Amino acid sequence: MHVAGTPQGKTYVQGFDGEQHAVVPGEVRLLPSVCKDVDVAQEHRTLSADDFVKFLRQQGLAAKVTRARGDLVYVDVANAGTKSPLRFRVAILDSPGAAGRDLHIALLQHGEGRWGVHRANLAVLGPEGSDDDIVAFAARTKLACWGVLTISGLDDTYVIPGGYAEL
């Protein structure tokens, strides 16, 4: 999932002490500048996969949608700066809590190197990548500002705070 020409992920994060830090889940947060001028207020309405696609397109990304079933959509992103298109799995659930749980379970099932975002009732599973590439991509595309950025570790998941958040 490496995006050529994008700064390293560590350029977008800081340690909890405010100092520059390598991308280490559980030890960093996004810099305030990453989501500057982006509305990160909590979403209170029910979303559809089209809301995710609309956001991607607003970021200048081309998105092709494949509907697997009523509650599951695949979105292939073509011009993200990667060698091949990136596939995102978008699960449409009943509530924000269900979306958070769905993403957490999906990340644990897929293991290290997986990531995703959730916003309101949507759980979006992203493609495999290194922690550094994940943060760089999510920060550059503002996905970390659109949804709660979560990365899979060895046996747990880690939210990278500083962007969009839900309680």
N, C-alpha and C positions, 0 to 999 in steps of 0.2 A: 504494500500500500504506500510505498514511498512516493512522495510528490517532488519531482525534480525542481530545483530552484527555490524551494521553500526553506526558510530558516529552520534550524533544529528546534525541537520541542522545548528545550530548556530556555529558549528566547521568550517563550510565552508564559513561563511559570516562575514562582518564587517560593522559597521555603516559608514556613509559618512565622519565621523571625523577620521576614521581609528581604532576606538576602537571596542572591542568585543561587539556583539549585538545579541539579540534574533532575530529569523527570523520574521520580520515584513515587509510585502510587502510595498514598497515605502520608506522604511527607511534603507535598507541594499543593499550591493553589494557583489558579490563573492570575496573571497580573491584572490589575484593575483596567488597564488600557485595552485588554482584549475585547471586552464587551462595552467599552465606552460608546455612548450614543446608540446603544441597542437597548430596546425595552426588554428587561428581564423580569418584569412583573409576572407573578404566578397566573397561569391560565386557569380560568374558571368555567370554560365552556367545553362541551364535548367536541373533540376534533375528529376529522376523517383523514385518511391517508393523503387526500388532496391538499391538506394544510401543510404536510411535510413536503410534498412535491412543490407547492407554491413557494415555500421558503427556499428550497434548493434553487429554483429558477430565479428568485430574487438575488441570489448570490452569483448568478451568471453561469450556473451549472445546467447541463442538459440532462433531463431525467426521462427515462422510458419506464412506464408502469406495466406490470404484469399482475393481474388479479388472480390469485390462487384460489381464493374463496372469499366469502363476505367479510371475514374478520382477519384476512391475511393478504398482504400485497408485497410484491417484490419491486424495488425501484433500482434500476441500473443507471448509474451516473457516468456519463461518457467523457466529458471534457474537464476532469478534475486535476489534470496534470500527471496522471498515472499512466503506466504503460498500457493497461487495459481498463475497461469499465469497472467500476466498483458496484457491488451488489449490496443493497440494504434490505433487510427483512422488516416490514412494518406490520406489527400486530395491533389490531384495533380491539381494545378491551372496554369493559364496562365502567372502570373508574381509574383515577390516578394511582391508587394503592395497588390495584391489579396490574397496572402497567409497570410499576416499579418492581413488583414481585416477578412478573413475567420476564423482564429484562435480567434481573438478578439470576433467575434459574437458567435462562438461556446462556448467560455468560459462564456460569459454573459448568454447564453441560459441554460447552465448546472449549473451555480452558484458557490458559494463558495466551495472550496475544489477541484476545477478542475484546470488543468494546461496543458501546452503544449509548444512546441517549433516550430519555423518556420525558415526555411532556404531556400533561393531563392524562388522557386515556390511551396514548400511543406509546408503544415500546418499539424502538428502532434498533435492531442489531446490525452493527457495522462489520466490514470485512476485517480479516486478520491483519495485524501489523505490529510493529514494535511500539513500546510505550511512547518513545520519542516521536515516531511518525504519527501515532494516533493523536497525540496532543497537538502536534504541528498542523495536522489536517483539520481537526475539530476547531482549533483557534482560527486558522486562516479562513475557513468557510463559515465561521460563526456558529457552527453546530453546537459548540459548547455554550453559546449564549441562547440558543433556541431550546435546548433540552438539558436535563441533568446528565452531565458527562460521567460515564461509569466505565471502568476498566477492570478486566478480569485478572486476578492474581492466581497463585497456585491453588489456593483453596478458599478464596473469598473474593469479593468484588470491592472496588474502591471508587468512591466518588471523588472527582477532581473539583473541589469547590472554587468559587469565584465567578462563575457564570450563572446560568439559570438555576433556580433552586425551587423545590417544592417541599412543603412541610407535611 
